[in-house]
Amino acid sequence: MEIFKLKSRRLHNEEHFQFHTEFKGLVVQNTPATLGIETQYPGYELSFANETEAIAFIRKNPISDEIVVADDKRDFTYRGLDNTIKACGNHFDPLSRQAAARIQVVFDHYGNLTVKPYDEETAAISSLISELNDNHAADVTTLGITGWINELQANNAAFDALMKGRYSKEAVKTQLRMKQVRLEVDTAYKQITNRINALIIVNGETGYKGFVDELNQRIGKYNNNLSVRLGRNAKVKPAVAP
């Protein structure tokens, strides 16, 4: 028995906050002392308090849904492009494998852009696209990923226009803070769940079964909802040339 993995980075702000509201309630109900997480819980509680403050502001302003959806869209495209490059690394054609290897070096340099604050991600995606088009045009053509790159560029431009053209500086500042706070909450949550999973191995599952079963039911619900949404998004993703 162990705690399931939650695909937390792809949750919308409201979904993320609601899950952690439920998680915190379960911890309080079972008590940190009983779960053996007295050391880890205070850090999580502080991070969650910061998320509560940030989302309270977002709820008072018409910014959350449009910005989050636009960010999700470009993140989805970026992951699709990244996965396509990785798949081409196993291409039957040696020229395609070589092209994929060269482009993979570029992606490795930039790392996972989807976890960066909004403004940093926008700038990094623009820089990545410029490097691919300017320095790896032949490899892009060989792999047939021009459609992916154009889609990512359009998604990124749409997000940037949305941020610059419609919302106050304070609203944008809060959104940037929300993304960072979410990462802090997720890190603290991971420390707690890793600790509990380790204690189950050491002490057996009896003292944790009720908590883990309830938590896994909630994780399953959120992961299923996310899969449905991503499934809808996949239907409109850009085509990739064979």
Secondary structure, 3 states (H helix, E strand, C coil): CCCCCCCHHHCCHHHHHHHHHHHHHHHHHHCHHHHCCCCCHHHHHHHHHHHHHHHHHHHCCCCHHHHHHHHHHHHHHHHHHHHHHHHHCCCCCHHHHHHHHHHHHHHHHHCCHHHCCHHHHHHHHHHHHHHHHHHCHHHHHHHCCHHHHHHHHHHHHHHHHHHHHHCCHHHHHHHHHHHHHHHHHHHHHHHHHHHHHHHHHHHCCCCCHHHHHHHHHHHHHHHHHHHHHHHHHHCCCCCCCC
